[in-house]
Amino acid sequence: MNKKGPLYALFLSLILLLPGCSSITVLNPKGPAARTISDTIILSILVMLGVLAVVYILYIFVIVKYRAKKSNEGYVPPHEEGNKWLEAIWIAIPIIIVSFLSVVTVKSTSAVENVAADYKNQKPLVIYASSSNWKWHFSYPEEGIETVNYVNIPVHRAVEFRLYSFSSITSFWVPQLAGQKYAMNDMLTTLHLSADTVGSYLGRNSNFSGKGFAHMEFETLVMPQKDYDGWVKDVKETAQPLTEDEFKALLKTDFVGRKTYSSNHLTFSPPPGNHGDHMSHDGMEMDMDNGNMEHKENKKIHPSPAPSSETIFDGKPDTEVQPVDDSTHEGHH
């Protein structure tokens, strides 16, 4: 039996299957933040490939040069002491590699956590992205509108997403525009991104959060500034306003399609934290003790599920030492 047959079959399968794979979106960036992440990933892969190449070359060299053969039958290698220079090299090289990747990672993380250098002189477009089971709400405080399960942004414009959740922890991610960041209860996280190419990009929740996780996808449509302004104007003129009752109904509904409103929920359900620059009454109605009262009330629509039954760890610990009955162990000796 030819033992190399399965290896040849595996290699042939990879050759046939890989050309059919579509491009990996995270390695096809359309904005500076995503490009920084993509470059960091590619650099890390190249460094790892370099390490593997050196290891495999040395491995093949050793097994070929020092393989057993008739000319060295009975050969016993002499005892040799360790070489301090070799030991220093194979300790120093991993330290250098890890240090290099650490510096690159810290610099790239700092870059994506802030507005891209090309857009530093712009005032970011602020969008509140809040999640609920199983949908995304996008509130535009400056424009006074809101969308559900889709978001439109202008090209070549700094955008600041402020993320929070009305239910379980979710993760906001548009792979071609930025990295992922968590949206949580009672706190706000900030994600900066910008797009330099007009187009439609898929966004999703990348954190498993229950039965409707697969439905938490949204379209991010990047359009020219003129088209974006026209879209905002059209929404204000044609869409229905978002009332508090409608918003509460949305939170209770598990799955909905795309929706558009000529007002947003920030006026009657402000986000957690101090964001009076976009709220009514300069944010004075907020309770700054771990979020505001309106957000606390609305998040109760999706409470965390209670345990289905009591476990053995829920009871009080038994601190009394019980005597051991040796008769119960006689059958195990």
Phi and psi in degrees as GROMACS dihedral restraints (atoms count N, CA, C in turn):
[ dihedral_restraints ]
;  ai    aj    ak    al  type     phi  dphi    fc
    3     4     5     6     1   -80.8    20    10
    4     5     6     7     1   110.8    20    10
    6     7     8     9     1   -71.8    20    10
    7     8     9    10     1   -17.4    20    10
    9    10    11    12     1   -85.5    20    10
   10    11    12    13     1    -7.0    20    10
   12    13    14    15     1   -56.6    20    10
   13    14    15    16     1   -51.1    20    10
   15    16    17    18     1   -60.0    20    10
   16    17    18    19     1   -34.4    20    10
   18    19    20    21     1   -67.4    20    10
   19    20    21    22     1   -42.1    20    10
   21    22    23    24     1   -63.9    20    10
   22    23    24    25     1   -38.9    20    10
   24    25    26    27     1   -64.3    20    10
   25    26    27    28     1   -41.9    20    10
   27    28    29    30     1   -63.8    20    10
   28    29    30    31     1   -44.0    20    10
   30    31    32    33     1   -63.0    20    10
   31    32    33    34     1   -42.4    20    10
   33    34    35    36     1   -65.2    20    10
   34    35    36    37     1   -38.3    20    10
   36    37    38    39     1   -62.9    20    10
   37    38    39    40     1   -41.7    20    10
   39    40    41    42     1   -63.7    20    10
   40    41    42    43     1   -39.9    20    10
   42    43    44    45     1   -62.7    20    10
   43    44    45    46     1   -39.3    20    10
   45    46    47    48     1   -77.2    20    10
   46    47    48    49     1   -33.4    20    10
   48    49    50    51     1   -86.2    20    10
   49    50    51    52     1   -37.3    20    10
   51    52    53    54     1   -62.1    20    10
   52    53    54    55     1   -37.2    20    10
   54    55    56    57     1   -62.4    20    10
   55    56    57    58     1   -21.6    20    10
   57    58    59    60     1   -84.5    20    10
   58    59    60    61     1    -6.6    20    10
   60    61    62    63     1   -75.7    20    10
   61    62    63    64     1   135.9    20    10
   63    64    65    66     1   -76.3    20    10
   64    65    66    67     1   165.3    20    10
   66    67    68    69     1   -65.7    20    10
   67    68    69    70     1   143.1    20    10
   69    70    71    72     1   -75.6    20    10
   70    71    72    73     1   120.4    20    10
   72    73    74    75     1   -61.5    20    10
   73    74    75    76     1   -34.7    20    10
   75    76    77    78     1   -66.8    20    10
   76    77    78    79     1   -21.1    20    10
   78    79    80    81     1   -99.9    20    10
   79    80    81    82     1    14.9    20    10
   81    82    83    84     1  -126.4    20    10
   82    83    84    85     1    65.7    20    10
   84    85    86    87     1   -71.6    20    10
   85    86    87    88     1   148.9    20    10
   87    88    89    90     1  -125.7    20    10
   88    89    90    91     1    22.1    20    10
   90    91    92    93     1  -161.4    20    10
   91    92    93    94     1   162.8    20    10
   93    94    95    96     1   -63.2    20    10
   94    95    96    97     1   -38.9    20    10
   96    97    98    99     1   -65.4    20    10
   97    98    99   100     1   -47.5    20    10
   99   100   101   102     1   -64.4    20    10
  100   101   102   103     1   -34.0    20    10
  102   103   104   105     1   -66.9    20    10
  103   104   105   106     1   -38.6    20    10
  105   106   107   108     1   -62.3    20    10
  106   107   108   109     1   -43.5    20    10
  108   109   110   111     1   -65.0    20    10
  109   110   111   112     1   -44.2    20    10
  111   112   113   114     1   -61.8    20    10
  112   113   114   115     1   -44.6    20    10
  114   115   116   117     1   -62.1    20    10
  115   116   117   118     1   -38.1    20    10
  117   118   119   120     1   -66.3    20    10
  118   119   120   121     1   -41.3    20    10
  120   121   122   123     1   -63.7    20    10
  121   122   123   124     1   -46.3    20    10
  123   124   125   126     1   -63.6    20    10
  124   125   126   127     1   -42.5    20    10
  126   127   128   129     1   -61.7    20    10
  127   128   129   130     1   -43.0    20    10
  129   130   131   132     1   -62.7    20    10
  130   131   132   133     1   -41.0    20    10
  132   133   134   135     1   -63.5    20    10
  133   134   135   136     1   -42.7    20    10
  135   136   137   138     1   -63.6    20    10
  136   137   138   139     1   -39.9    20    10
  138   139   140   141     1   -63.4    20    10
  139   140   141   142     1   -43.9    20    10
  141   142   143   144     1   -65.5    20    10
  142   143   144   145     1   -38.7    20    10
  144   145   146   147     1   -64.0    20    10
  145   146   147   148     1   -37.5    20    10
  147   148   149   150     1   -62.1    20    10
  148   149   150   151     1   -42.7    20    10
  150   151   152   153     1   -63.0    20    10
  151   152   153   154     1   -45.9    20    10
  153   154   155   156     1   -62.3    20    10
  154   155   156   157     1   -39.4    20    10
  156   157   158   159     1   -61.5    20    10
  157   158   159   160     1   -45.3    20    10
  159   160   161   162     1   -62.8    20    10
  160   161   162   163     1   -44.3    20    10
  162   163   164   165     1   -62.4    20    10
  163   164   165   166     1   -46.5    20    10
  165   166   167   168     1   -70.3    20    10
  166   167   168   169     1   -35.4    20    10
  168   169   170   171     1   -63.5    20    10
  169   170   171   172     1   -46.0    20    10
  171   172   173   174     1   -64.0    20    10
  172   173   174   175     1   -38.1    20    10
  174   175   176   177     1   -62.2    20    10
  175   176   177   178     1   -47.3    20    10
  177   178   179   180     1   -66.2    20    10
  178   179   180   181     1   -40.2    20    10
  180   181   182   183     1   -60.3    20    10
  181   182   183   184     1   -44.2    20    10
  183   184   185   186     1   -67.8    20    10
  184   185   186   187     1   -46.2    20    10
  186   187   188   189     1   -70.5    20    10
  187   188   189   190     1   -23.6    20    10
  189   190   191   192     1   -81.9    20    10
  190   191   192   193     1   -46.3    20    10
  192   193   194   195     1   -68.8    20    10
  193   194   195   196     1   -38.7    20    10
  195   196   197   198     1  -109.4    20    10
  196   197   198   199     1    25.9    20    10
  198   199   200   201     1   -71.8    20    10
  199   200   201   202     1   157.0    20    10
  201   202   203   204     1   -74.3    20    10
  202   203   204   205     1   136.5    20    10
  204   205   206   207     1  -153.7    20    10
  205   206   207   208     1   170.5    20    10
  207   208   209   210     1   -62.2    20    10
  208   209   210   211     1   -32.2    20    10
  210   211   212   213     1   -70.6    20    10
  211   212   213   214     1   -17.2    20    10
  213   214   215   216     1  -121.6    20    10
  214   215   216   217     1    25.5    20    10
  216   217   218   219     1   -62.9    20    10
  217   218   219   220     1   134.8    20    10
  219   220   221   222     1    77.4    20    10
  220   221   222   223     1     3.7    20    10
  222   223   224   225     1   -73.8    20    10
  223   224   225   226     1   129.8    20    10
  225   226   227   228     1  -115.8    20    10
  226   227   228   229     1   115.1    20    10
  228   229   230   231     1   -66.4    20    10
  229   230   231   232     1   145.2    20    10
  231   232   233   234     1   -70.8    20    10
  232   233   234   235     1   154.6    20    10
  234   235   236   237     1   -73.5    20    10
  235   236   237   238     1   130.7    20    10
  237   238   239   240     1  -129.1    20    10
  238   239   240   241     1   141.0    20    10
  240   241   242   243     1   -77.0    20    10
  241   242   243   244     1   157.5    20    10
  243   244   245   246     1   -64.5    20    10
  244   245   246   247     1   150.8    20    10
  246   247   248   249     1   -97.5    20    10
  247   248   249   250     1   118.1    20    10
  249   250   251   252     1   -66.4    20    10
  250   251   252   253     1   -29.1    20    10
  252   253   254   255     1   -71.8    20    10
  253   254   255   256     1   -41.0    20    10
  255   256   257   258     1   -63.1    20    10
  256   257   258   259     1   -42.8    20    10
  258   259   260   261     1   -62.2    20    10
  259   260   261   262     1   -39.8    20    10
  261   262   263   264     1   -65.8    20    10
  262   263   264   265     1   -37.4    20    10
  264   265   266   267     1   -67.3    20    10
  265   266   267   268     1   -48.2    20    10
  267   268   269   270     1   -76.9    20    10
  268   269   270   271     1    -7.5    20    10
  270   271   272   273     1   -89.8    20    10
  271   272   273   274     1   -38.9    20    10
  273   274   275   276     1   -71.9    20    10
  274   275   276   277     1   -38.4    20    10
  276   277   278   279     1   -61.0    20    10
  277   278   279   280     1   -48.7    20    10
  279   280   281   282     1   -61.0    20    10
  280   281   282   283     1   -36.3    20    10
  282   283   284   285     1   -63.6    20    10
  283   284   285   286     1   -42.0    20    10
  285   286   287   288     1   -64.3    20    10
  286   287   288   289     1   -43.8    20    10
  288   289   290   291     1   -62.9    20    10
  289   290   291   292     1   -47.7    20    10
  291   292   293   294     1   -64.0    20    10
  292   293   294   295     1   -40.9    20    10
  294   295   296   297     1   -63.8    20    10
  295   296   297   298     1   -43.0    20    10
  297   298   299   300     1   -61.4    20    10
  298   299   300   301     1   -48.0    20    10
  300   301   302   303     1   -66.1    20    10
  301   302   303   304     1   -32.7    20    10
  303   304   305   306     1   -65.7    20    10
  304   305   306   307     1   -44.0    20    10
  306   307   308   309     1   -63.0    20    10
  307   308   309   310     1   -44.3    20    10
  309   310   311   312     1   -62.0    20    10
  310   311   312   313     1   -42.9    20    10
  312   313   314   315     1   -65.2    20    10
  313   314   315   316     1   -43.1    20    10
  315   316   317   318     1   -63.7    20    10
  316   317   318   319     1   -43.9    20    10
  318   319   320   321     1   -64.9    20    10
  319   320   321   322     1   -42.5    20    10
  321   322   323   324     1   -69.1    20    10
  322   323   324   325     1   -37.3    20    10
  324   325   326   327     1   -63.7    20    10
  325   326   327   328     1   -43.1    20    10
  327   328   329   330     1   -63.4    20    10
  328   329   330   331     1   -37.4    20    10
  330   331   332   333     1   -65.9    20    10
  331   332   333   334     1   -44.5    20    10
  333   334   335   336     1   -78.1    20    10
  334   335   336   337     1   -16.1    20    10
  336   337   338   339     1   -81.1    20    10
  337   338   339   340     1    -7.7    20    10
  339   340   341   342     1  -124.8    20    10
  340   341   342   343     1   169.5    20    10
  342   343   344   345     1   -62.1    20    10
  343   344   345   346     1   137.5    20    10
  345   346   347   348     1   -58.1    20    10
  346   347   348   349     1   148.0    20    10
  348   349   350   351     1   -57.3    20    10
  349   350   351   352     1   -34.9    20    10
  351   352   353   354     1   -70.6    20    10
  352   353   354   355     1   -14.3    20    10
  354   355   356   357     1  -121.3    20    10
  355   356   357   358     1    19.4    20    10
  357   358   359   360     1   -62.9    20    10
  358   359   360   361     1   -29.5    20    10
  360   361   362   363     1   -86.3    20    10
  361   362   363   364     1     3.4    20    10
  363   364   365   366     1   -99.0    20    10
  364   365   366   367     1   151.2    20    10
  366   367   368   369     1   -83.5    20    10
  367   368   369   370     1   120.2    20    10
  369   370   371   372     1   -63.4    20    10
  370   371   372   373     1   146.7    20    10
  372   373   374   375     1   -79.0    20    10
  373   374   375   376     1   117.1    20    10
  375   376   377   378     1   -90.1    20    10
  376   377   378   379     1   128.8    20    10
  378   379   380   381     1  -132.5    20    10
  379   380   381   382     1   125.7    20    10
  381   382   383   384     1   -88.1    20    10
  382   383   384   385     1   119.8    20    10
  384   385   386   387     1  -110.4    20    10
  385   386   387   388     1   109.4    20    10
  387   388   389   390     1  -116.0    20    10
  388   389   390   391     1   143.5    20    10
  390   391   392   393     1  -111.1    20    10
  391   392   393   394     1   148.7    20    10
  393   394   395   396     1  -146.1    20    10
  394   395   396   397     1   167.4    20    10
  396   397   398   399     1   -72.3    20    10
  397   398   399   400     1   111.2    20    10
  399   400   401   402     1  -127.8    20    10
  400   401   402   403     1    74.0    20    10
  402   403   404   405     1  -151.1    20    10
  403   404   405   406     1   168.7    20    10
  405   406   407   408     1  -120.9    20    10
  406   407   408   409     1   134.1    20    10
  408   409   410   411     1  -110.9    20    10
  409   410   411   412     1   127.2    20    10
  411   412   413   414     1  -115.8    20    10
  412   413   414   415     1   113.8    20    10
  414   415   416   417     1  -108.1    20    10
  415   416   417   418     1   127.3    20    10
  417   418   419   420     1  -104.1    20    10
  418   419   420   421     1    97.1    20    10
  420   421   422   423     1   -67.3    20    10
  421   422   423   424     1   -35.1    20    10
  423   424   425   426     1   -72.5    20    10
  424   425   426   427     1   -36.5    20    10
  426   427   428   429     1   -87.7    20    10
  427   428   429   430     1   -20.3    20    10
  429   430   431   432     1    73.5    20    10
  430   431   432   433     1    32.3    20    10
  432   433   434   435     1  -128.4    20    10
  433   434   435   436     1   173.8    20    10
  435   436   437   438     1  -152.1    20    10
  436   437   438   439     1   144.5    20    10
  438   439   440   441     1  -127.8    20    10
  439   440   441   442     1   159.2    20    10
  441   442   443   444     1  -125.5    20    10
  442   443   444   445     1   126.5    20    10
  444   445   446   447     1    68.1    20    10
  445   446   447   448     1    16.4    20    10
  447   448   449   450     1  -159.9    20    10
  448   449   450   451     1   154.3    20    10
  450   451   452   453     1  -142.3    20    10
  451   452   453   454     1   134.0    20    10
  453   454   455   456     1  -109.5    20    10
  454   455   456   457     1   136.0    20    10
  456   457   458   459     1  -137.7    20    10
  457   458   459   460     1   152.7    20    10
  459   460   461   462     1   -81.2    20    10
  460   461   462   463     1   150.3    20    10
  462   463   464   465     1   -75.1    20    10
  463   464   465   466     1   154.7    20    10
  465   466   467   468     1    53.4    20    10
  466   467   468   469     1    44.8    20    10
  468   469   470   471     1  -140.0    20    10
  469   470   471   472     1   132.8    20    10
  471   472   473   474     1   -67.6    20    10
  472   473   474   475     1   131.1    20    10
  474   475   476   477     1  -123.9    20    10
  475   476   477   478     1   133.9    20    10
  477   478   479   480     1  -117.7    20    10
  478   479   480   481     1   108.2    20    10
  480   481   482   483     1   -88.5    20    10
  481   482   483   484     1   129.6    20    10
  483   484   485   486     1  -109.4    20    10
  484   485   486   487     1   115.9    20    10
  486   487   488   489     1  -106.9    20    10
  487   488   489   490     1   137.6    20    10
  489   490   491   492     1  -158.3    20    10
  490   491   492   493     1   173.3    20    10
  492   493   494   495     1  -134.2    20    10
  493   494   495   496     1   146.4    20    10
  495   496   497   498     1   -96.2    20    10
  496   497   498   499     1    -3.7    20    10
  498   499   500   501     1  -137.3    20    10
  499   500   501   502     1  -129.8    20    10
  501   502   503   504     1   -76.2    20    10
  502   503   504   505     1   169.4    20    10
  504   505   506   507     1   -67.1    20    10
  505   506   507   508     1   129.4    20    10
  507   508   509   510     1  -123.5    20    10
  508   509   510   511     1   173.1    20    10
  510   511   512   513     1  -131.8    20    10
  511   512   513   514     1   119.0    20    10
  513   514   515   516     1   -84.4    20    10
  514   515   516   517     1   125.1    20    10
  516   517   518   519     1  -150.3    20    10
  517   518   519   520     1   123.2    20    10
  519   520   521   522     1  -118.8    20    10
  520   521   522   523     1    94.4    20    10
  522   523   524   525     1   -53.7    20    10
  523   524   525   526     1   -35.6    20    10
  525   526   527   528     1   -84.9    20    10
  526   527   528   529     1    -4.4    20    10
  528   529   530   531     1  -120.7    20    10
  529   530   531   532     1   -27.0    20    10
  531   532   533   534     1  -168.3    20    10
  532   533   534   535     1   171.6    20    10
  534   535   536   537     1   -80.4    20    10
  535   536   537   538     1   177.6    20    10
  537   538   539   540     1   -89.9    20    10
  538   539   540   541     1   153.4    20    10
  540   541   542   543     1  -148.2    20    10
  541   542   543   544     1   146.3    20    10
  543   544   545   546     1   -78.4    20    10
  544   545   546   547     1   144.1    20    10
  546   547   548   549     1  -110.9    20    10
  547   548   549   550     1   121.8    20    10
  549   550   551   552     1  -128.2    20    10
  550   551   552   553     1   166.2    20    10
  552   553   554   555     1   -74.8    20    10
  553   554   555   556     1   145.2    20    10
  555   556   557   558     1    64.2    20    10
  556   557   558   559     1    14.7    20    10
  558   559   560   561     1  -157.3    20    10
  559   560   561   562     1   158.4    20    10
  561   562   563   564     1  -115.2    20    10
  562   563   564   565     1   134.6    20    10
  564   565   566   567     1  -115.2    20    10
  565   566   567   568     1   151.5    20    10
  567   568   569   570     1  -117.4    20    10
  568   569   570   571     1   134.4    20    10
  570   571   572   573     1  -127.7    20    10
  571   572   573   574     1   123.7    20    10
  573   574   575   576     1   -99.7    20    10
  574   575   576   577     1   134.0    20    10
  576   577   578   579     1  -151.7    20    10
  577   578   579   580     1   165.3    20    10
  579   580   581   582     1  -157.7    20    10
  580   581   582   583     1   152.6    20    10
  582   583   584   585     1  -119.1    20    10
  583   584   585   586     1   138.7    20    10
  585   586   587   588     1  -112.4    20    10
  586   587   588   589     1     9.5    20    10
  588   589   590   591     1  -137.8    20    10
  589   590   591   592     1   127.6    20    10
  591   592   593   594     1   -67.9    20    10
  592   593   594   595     1   138.6    20    10
  594   595   596   597     1   164.0    20    10
  595   596   597   598     1  -179.4    20    10
  597   598   599   600     1  -110.0    20    10
  598   599   600   601     1   127.6    20    10
  600   601   602   603     1  -128.2    20    10
  601   602   603   604     1   136.0    20    10
  603   604   605   606     1   -78.7    20    10
  604   605   606   607     1   131.5    20    10
  606   607   608   609     1  -115.7    20    10
  607   608   609   610     1   157.2    20    10
  609   610   611   612     1  -156.3    20    10
  610   611   612   613     1   168.5    20    10
  612   613   614   615     1   -90.3    20    10
  613   614   615   616     1   116.2    20    10
  615   616   617   618     1   -97.1    20    10
  616   617   618   619     1     9.3    20    10
  618   619   620   621     1  -115.5    20    10
  619   620   621   622     1   119.1    20    10
  621   622   623   624     1   -58.5    20    10
  622   623   624   625     1   124.0    20    10
  624   625   626   627     1  -135.5    20    10
  625   626   627   628     1    23.3    20    10
  627   628   629   630     1   122.9    20    10
  628   629   630   631     1  -166.8    20    10
  630   631   632   633     1   -63.5    20    10
  631   632   633   634     1   -29.7    20    10
  633   634   635   636     1   -95.9    20    10
  634   635   636   637     1    14.4    20    10
  636   637   638   639     1   -55.0    20    10
  637   638   639   640     1   -42.3    20    10
  639   640   641   642     1   -66.6    20    10
  640   641   642   643     1   -19.9    20    10
  642   643   644   645     1   -88.0    20    10
  643   644   645   646     1    -5.6    20    10
  645   646   647   648     1   -86.7    20    10
  646   647   648   649     1    61.9    20    10
  648   649   650   651     1  -114.5    20    10
  649   650   651   652     1   151.6    20    10
  651   652   653   654     1  -146.8    20    10
  652   653   654   655     1   155.4    20    10
  654   655   656   657     1   -94.4    20    10
  655   656   657   658     1   133.0    20    10
  657   658   659   660     1  -107.1    20    10
  658   659   660   661     1   108.8    20    10
  660   661   662   663     1  -101.1    20    10
  661   662   663   664     1   116.4    20    10
  663   664   665   666     1   -96.7    20    10
  664   665   666   667     1   124.2    20    10
  666   667   668   669     1  -134.3    20    10
  667   668   669   670     1   160.5    20    10
  669   670   671   672     1   -59.6    20    10
  670   671   672   673     1   153.1    20    10
  672   673   674   675     1   -56.1    20    10
  673   674   675   676     1   -39.5    20    10
  675   676   677   678     1   -63.3    20    10
  676   677   678   679     1   -43.2    20    10
  678   679   680   681     1   -67.3    20    10
  679   680   681   682     1   -37.4    20    10
  681   682   683   684     1   -63.7    20    10
  682   683   684   685     1   -45.4    20    10
  684   685   686   687     1   -61.1    20    10
  685   686   687   688     1   -39.2    20    10
  687   688   689   690     1   -65.7    20    10
  688   689   690   691     1   -38.0    20    10
  690   691   692   693     1   -64.9    20    10
  691   692   693   694     1   -44.4    20    10
  693   694   695   696     1   -60.6    20    10
  694   695   696   697     1   -44.4    20    10
  696   697   698   699     1   -61.4    20    10
  697   698   699   700     1   -42.4    20    10
  699   700   701   702     1   -65.1    20    10
  700   701   702   703     1   -40.4    20    10
  702   703   704   705     1   -62.9    20    10
  703   704   705   706     1   -44.3    20    10
  705   706   707   708     1   -63.0    20    10
  706   707   708   709     1   -31.4    20    10
  708   709   710   711     1   -87.9    20    10
  709   710   711   712     1   -27.3    20    10
  711   712   713   714     1  -116.0    20    10
  712   713   714   715     1   -26.8    20    10
  714   715   716   717     1   -79.8    20    10
  715   716   717   718     1   155.9    20    10
  717   718   719   720     1   -79.5    20    10
  718   719   720   721     1   148.7    20    10
  720   721   722   723     1   -70.8    20    10
  721   722   723   724     1   154.4    20    10
  723   724   725   726     1   -93.3    20    10
  724   725   726   727     1   113.3    20    10
  726   727   728   729     1   -91.7    20    10
  727   728   729   730     1   165.6    20    10
  729   730   731   732     1   -64.7    20    10
  730   731   732   733     1   -39.4    20    10
  732   733   734   735     1   -64.8    20    10
  733   734   735   736     1   -41.4    20    10
  735   736   737   738     1   -63.6    20    10
  736   737   738   739     1   -40.1    20    10
  738   739   740   741     1   -66.5    20    10
  739   740   741   742     1   -42.2    20    10
  741   742   743   744     1   -64.1    20    10
  742   743   744   745     1   -36.1    20    10
  744   745   746   747     1   -65.9    20    10
  745   746   747   748     1   -38.0    20    10
  747   748   749   750     1   -61.9    20    10
  748   749   750   751     1   -42.6    20    10
  750   751   752   753     1   -63.9    20    10
  751   752   753   754     1   -34.2    20    10
  753   754   755   756     1   -77.9    20    10
  754   755   756   757     1   -23.3    20    10
  756   757   758   759     1   -83.9    20    10
  757   758   759   760     1   128.0    20    10
  759   760   761   762     1   -67.5    20    10
  760   761   762   763     1   -51.2    20    10
  762   763   764   765     1  -126.3    20    10
  763   764   765   766     1   128.4    20    10
  765   766   767   768     1  -135.8    20    10
  766   767   768   769     1   161.7    20    10
  768   769   770   771     1   -87.8    20    10
  769   770   771   772     1  -155.8    20    10
  771   772   773   774     1   -75.1    20    10
  772   773   774   775     1   138.6    20    10
  774   775   776   777     1  -138.4    20    10
  775   776   777   778     1   151.3    20    10
  777   778   779   780     1  -136.8    20    10
  778   779   780   781     1   136.8    20    10
  780   781   782   783     1  -134.1    20    10
  781   782   783   784     1   148.8    20    10
  783   784   785   786     1   -87.4    20    10
  784   785   786   787     1     6.6    20    10
  786   787   788   789     1  -144.5    20    10
  787   788   789   790     1   174.4    20    10
  789   790   791   792     1  -130.4    20    10
  790   791   792   793     1   169.6    20    10
  792   793   794   795     1   -83.1    20    10
  793   794   795   796     1    -1.6    20    10
  795   796   797   798     1   -66.1    20    10
  796   797   798   799     1   -24.4    20    10
  798   799   800   801     1   -72.7    20    10
  799   800   801   802     1   -35.8    20    10
  801   802   803   804     1  -110.6    20    10
  802   803   804   805     1   -10.0    20    10
  804   805   806   807     1  -140.1    20    10
  805   806   807   808     1    76.3    20    10
  807   808   809   810     1   -63.9    20    10
  808   809   810   811     1   155.1    20    10
  810   811   812   813     1   -70.6    20    10
  811   812   813   814     1   161.5    20    10
  813   814   815   816     1   -66.1    20    10
  814   815   816   817     1   146.3    20    10
  816   817   818   819     1    97.6    20    10
  817   818   819   820     1  -176.9    20    10
  819   820   821   822     1   -95.9    20    10
  820   821   822   823     1   100.4    20    10
  822   823   824   825     1  -134.1    20    10
  823   824   825   826     1    50.1    20    10
  825   826   827   828     1   -66.3    20    10
  826   827   828   829     1   -13.8    20    10
  828   829   830   831     1   -66.9    20    10
  829   830   831   832     1   -19.7    20    10
  831   832   833   834     1  -117.1    20    10
  832   833   834   835     1     0.7    20    10
  834   835   836   837     1  -103.0    20    10
  835   836   837   838     1   164.4    20    10
  837   838   839   840     1   -74.1    20    10
  838   839   840   841     1   154.8    20    10
  840   841   842   843     1    57.9    20    10
  841   842   843   844     1    29.5    20    10
  843   844   845   846     1    57.1    20    10
  844   845   846   847     1    26.8    20    10
  846   847   848   849     1    76.1    20    10
  847   848   849   850     1    12.4    20    10
  849   850   851   852     1   -70.7    20    10
  850   851   852   853     1   -17.5    20    10
  852   853   854   855     1   -80.4    20    10
  853   854   855   856     1    -0.6    20    10
  855   856   857   858     1   -85.6    20    10
  856   857   858   859     1   143.8    20    10
  858   859   860   861     1   -95.5    20    10
  859   860   861   862     1   111.4    20    10
  861   862   863   864     1   -80.0    20    10
  862   863   864   865     1     3.3    20    10
  864   865   866   867     1   -84.2    20    10
  865   866   867   868     1    89.1    20    10
  867   868   869   870     1    61.5    20    10
  868   869   870   871     1    52.3    20    10
  870   871   872   873     1   102.8    20    10
  871   872   873   874     1   173.9    20    10
  873   874   875   876     1  -100.4    20    10
  874   875   876   877     1   163.5    20    10
  876   877   878   879     1   -65.9    20    10
  877   878   879   880     1   -38.9    20    10
  879   880   881   882     1   -65.6    20    10
  880   881   882   883     1   -40.4    20    10
  882   883   884   885     1   -65.1    20    10
  883   884   885   886     1   -39.4    20    10
  885   886   887   888     1   -61.5    20    10
  886   887   888   889     1   -39.9    20    10
  888   889   890   891     1   -67.7    20    10
  889   890   891   892     1   -42.8    20    10
  891   892   893   894     1   -71.8    20    10
  892   893   894   895     1   -31.3    20    10
  894   895   896   897     1   -73.0    20    10
  895   896   897   898     1   -15.5    20    10
  897   898   899   900     1   -68.9    20    10
  898   899   900   901     1   -14.0    20    10
  900   901   902   903     1   -64.7    20    10
  901   902   903   904     1   -28.3    20    10
  903   904   905   906     1  -121.5    20    10
  904   905   906   907     1    69.3    20    10
  906   907   908   909     1   -70.0    20    10
  907   908   909   910     1   158.4    20    10
  909   910   911   912     1   -67.5    20    10
  910   911   912   913     1   135.9    20    10
  912   913   914   915     1   -64.9    20    10
  913   914   915   916     1   139.7    20    10
  915   916   917   918     1   -78.8    20    10
  916   917   918   919     1   154.4    20    10
  918   919   920   921     1   -58.9    20    10
  919   920   921   922     1   139.6    20    10
  921   922   923   924     1   -71.0    20    10
  922   923   924   925     1   -27.8    20    10
  924   925   926   927     1  -157.2    20    10
  925   926   927   928     1   160.0    20    10
  927   928   929   930     1   -74.6    20    10
  928   929   930   931     1   138.5    20    10
  930   931   932   933     1  -100.4    20    10
  931   932   933   934     1   172.6    20    10
  933   934   935   936     1   -67.9    20    10
  934   935   936   937     1   -15.7    20    10
  936   937   938   939     1   -90.1    20    10
  937   938   939   940     1    -6.2    20    10
  939   940   941   942     1   -83.2    20    10
  940   941   942   943     1   -20.2    20    10
  942   943   944   945     1   -79.7    20    10
  943   944   945   946     1   173.1    20    10
  945   946   947   948     1   -74.5    20    10
  946   947   948   949     1   142.1    20    10
  948   949   950   951     1   -67.1    20    10
  949   950   951   952     1   141.9    20    10
  951   952   953   954     1   -91.4    20    10
  952   953   954   955     1   106.4    20    10
  954   955   956   957     1   -88.0    20    10
  955   956   957   958     1    -9.4    20    10
  957   958   959   960     1   -81.0    20    10
  958   959   960   961     1   135.4    20    10
  960   961   962   963     1   -81.6    20    10
  961   962   963   964     1   122.6    20    10
  963   964   965   966     1   -90.2    20    10
  964   965   966   967     1   137.6    20    10
  966   967   968   969     1   -66.0    20    10
  967   968   969   970     1   145.3    20    10
  969   970   971   972     1   -91.8    20    10
  970   971   972   973     1   128.7    20    10
  972   973   974   975     1   -91.3    20    10
  973   974   975   976     1   107.1    20    10
  975   976   977   978     1   -65.5    20    10
  976   977   978   979     1   -21.4    20    10
  978   979   980   981     1   -66.9    20    10
  979   980   981   982     1   -25.7    20    10
  981   982   983   984     1   -73.0    20    10
  982   983   984   985     1   -13.7    20    10
  984   985   986   987     1  -106.3    20    10
  985   986   987   988     1     1.2    20    10
  987   988   989   990     1   -64.9    20    10
  988   989   990   991     1   -32.8    20    10
  990   991   992   993     1   -72.7    20    10
  991   992   993   994     1    -7.3    20    10
  993   994   995   996     1  -102.6    20    10
  994   995   996   997     1    -1.7    20    10
